[in-house]
Amino acid sequence: MTPGARISAAIEILNTMADGVPAEQALTRWARGSRYAGSKDRAAVRDHVFDVLRQRRLAAHLGGGDTGRALMIGVLRAQGIDLAPLFNGQGHAPLPLSDAEATAPNAPSDMATLWNLPDWIIPLFQASLGADAEAVAQALQSRAPISVRVNTAQATVADVAEALAEAGIETRTNDLCTTALTVTEGERKLRNSDSYLHGDIELQDAASQAVVASLPDAERMLDYCAGGGGKALAMAARRDATVFAHDIDPRRMVDLPARADRAGATVRQVTTDELDGAGPFDVVLCDAPCSGSGSWRRSPEGKWTFTAGRLEELTQIQDKILDHSATLTAKSGTLAYATCSVLHSENEDRAAAFLARNPDWTQVFTKRFQVDAHGDGFFTAHFKRR
């Protein structure tokens, strides 16, 4: 596909999304109907679509509308790209710009457009992040770093970095966690690399790795909201722990056995019915369902579909998860709470509410990870019984 044809494909997908189709579904639908598109073409089209989602308000302003064509014009204009060679009508490229489209509007001045956030959530960002609010909002408009966790039970960070370099994948160490390598070149080669196929690495954000690294060593550890099981695998890499994984929807863990086998790890899956009988655990990690606001640059559609009502629902779910997890924690054990959210209401407020409901517990550790070039936005807090 030519660069112009990729723009046309992105416009088509954005128009499909305007009818209410989620981004991933729209991308999959297009890919199935476009067998001629190679892997590089699909990746480039995906990048275009996600660039728009990260900067939708700015793209609409600079493109003069909300259609797929206007949004692509706007986001390319924001990136300083010359539009004429891409919009030339040749082959499968979009038609040339009209006189109105060719006239760039004035730069925006309102906060919502500059920050690319829904109006209602801006006060929450300001209250939660203070002087860092603008920097975080700006960071969420760029692509996220790609990081891997080195499975130190099988390999050293230095050896993995060397092996990846030989495979054409350049990396750098990451300040957030000693097991993390951030990919600087060749990220699309990762899944076919020997390091990945042999279980020496797992794709995992560096801040997410740091959350697990902050946990104390223990014999029995539970990943309460395991999802795909990335944190459970990180726990299991310690080798001195028996690790359990639970998720209310076991289908999310369907790939966990194969990943654990590849990593030479053992993770015992526990159903909701079995959970109470499987405890107590020395460490219980609750990576609770949340807004995902700390990872919106990876899933940018989320910031446009998220609502105040959903935030209220999530805080109630988070409270229930913490209360149940407390009953699963051994008397001298550690209960750890985490979210990939930057919002105070999902983080510090939930910790304070838990302590207010449970005066026999105390908070012994807390840390925030901001959205930056190293990793996503995370929050974690550890609790122990007095």
Secondary structure, DSSP 8 states (H G I E B T S, - for coil): --HHHHHHHHHHHHHHHTTT--HHHHHHHHHHT-TT--HHHHHHHHHHHHHHHHTHHHHHHHHTSSSHHHHHHHHHHHTT--STTTSS-STTS-----HHHHS------SHHHHHT--GGGHHHHHHHHGGGHHHHHHHTTS---EEEEE-TTT--HHHHHHHHHHTT-EEEE-TT-TTEEEEEE-GGGGGGSHHHHTTSEEE--HHHHHHHHTS---SEEEESS-TTSHHHHHHHTTSSSEEEE--SSGGGGTTHHHHHHHHT--EEE--HHHHHHH--EEEEEEE-----GGGTTTSTHHHHH--HHHHHHHHHHHHHHHHHHHHHEEEEEEEEEEES---GGGTHHHHHHHHHH-TTEEEEEEEEE-SSSS---EEEEEEEE-
